[in-house]
């Protein structure tokens, strides 16, 4: 770690203050760290390139992974990747994490990258592995996860000869959902290709990069190649906002009669949550989460006095919102069914670096394409210089606090009403989970129709070093368990709990095997409503034949009932099913105890069915004459 800090200081990607802080975190005294920085400054020397001779492409790959501080390879490989996997034998510091299916492998890498901020490395096999991984590559793309996906394919000698699994234009398969998708067909420049992949995946806005490598490039030797250290390639630079844009935003916000701040998707990823809270304090402004359908991670302090939760419907206020700051970009339109979520006459300021998320179909009167944390730091200084009107700040603060308290009271009323429901209400399940998990746990969710209960009744505070929330916005199910495993591997000192629906669990149940093989402590809670409830809701909204007949096709997961715990046990894990509300607390304590002892534990909790068609017991049952 000290070596990495030294390399970054020399390369200029780390300031002197950041360097001394990094050394202090490793136990180096401030005086010694400062003197070390001074010596390096007086004797600058760029990190030396690494010259390799007579090495295979697999060895080149391993040496490159070391340069980029890669600790894990998430993989499910085949024969074409043998040259790389063989080279890993001599690199015990790079751990190969085997998954039983490529979707789970991608989810693990995604969770690791999201939790740590480091670039993850994946290795899968040919077109078959690429196809299996594609849905989860979509998720990584949607959430800008830095992942390098390496894929082996048939030897160059078999090109255009129809060899087994040969695929023309392999790189075109994931092209729509990667920052770059390309091939490296020469061992001499494999190191350059890998460096390019890591750099593109890492630089903000980050995202997955796909690299195809022929089998013989990994297995054959090259006479000579040069590898450039990551510190001469990686960049810590952040896009700064224009001074004029920050001044304009500060003017509008301080002059606003009632500003609204929205914590967008980018803040939990790249910082700015605390800065947004500071801006709220300066203005007395209400803070909303991103739109609920955007499936953005929660992270803004749940107990903040002016926090209104996710933006689900228009917010009714005595004084209409006249300036709206969307900090960190919003994924979806600020309208539902043609009804705007914010007043149409309000000025909208948007800050972000995901260009595909900026200014979707709603207007942006001021669009600031820049790093959100850096922009908010500059914005709060600009607001402070303008000395906002104290009376207006206090009045807006009181109104925002009243709205926040009203929301909390409504949630308490709902919880009291459903507390004794059988099967359990998801609100009670989330509340009891909130009461027992660690205050700084990482909560990975794929609950779909239970997500609102989870985000309403579990507290988060990433800004204050409290709980973090990871959720996928890509829409490909089968992400949660794998992402939880990756997050736990990346953050070994943190408790990780995975909350997901029964349908989501079954999409990638194979990931349980990896949790057992690598002894990953993990709590997995299944919100089991025994069906694809979101799809039933969609049919119910049509108010057509399904509603008229009670026949909701493709929904029920009953008959046979799935023994989720039995499946977990088959993979070597412990678990239990909870059917009665009174049994939940003790079951959660057993799960907590298992996790503290280093084991994964699966809780299958039956919850109530809700919404249109919930009372329908019909399901498909065609039995042909065999």
Secondary structure, 3 states (H helix, E strand, C coil): CHHHHHHHHHHCCCCHHHHHHHHHHCCCCHHHHHHHHHHHHHCCCCCCCEEEEEEEHHHHHHHHHHHCCCCEEEEECCHHHHHHHHHHCCCCCCEEEECCCHHHHHHHHHHHHHHHCCCEEEEEEHHHHHHHHHHHHHHHHHCCCCEEEEEEECCHHHCCCCCCCCCCCHHHCCHHHCCEEEEECCHHHHHHHHHHHHHHHHCCCCCCEEEEEEHHHHHCEEEEEEECCHHHCCCCCCCCCCHHHHHHHHHHHHHCCCEEEEECCCHHHHCCHHHHHHHHHHHCCEEEECEHHHCCCCCCCCCCCCECCCECCCCCCCCCCCEEEEECCCCCCCEECCEECCCCCCEEEEEECCCCCCCCCCCCCEEEECCHHHHHHHHHHHHHHHCCCHHHHHHHHHHHHHHHHHHHHHHHHHHHHHCCCCCECHHHHHHHHHHHCCCCCEEEEECHHHHHHHHHHCCCCHHHCCCEEEECCCCCCCCHHHHHHHHHHHCCCCCEEEEEEHHHHHHCCCHHHHHHHCCCCEEEEEEECCECHHHHHHHHHHCCHHHHHCCCCCCECCCCCCCHHHHHHHCCCEEEEECCHHHHHHHHHHHHHHHHCCCEEEEEEEECCCCCCCCCCCCCCCCCCC
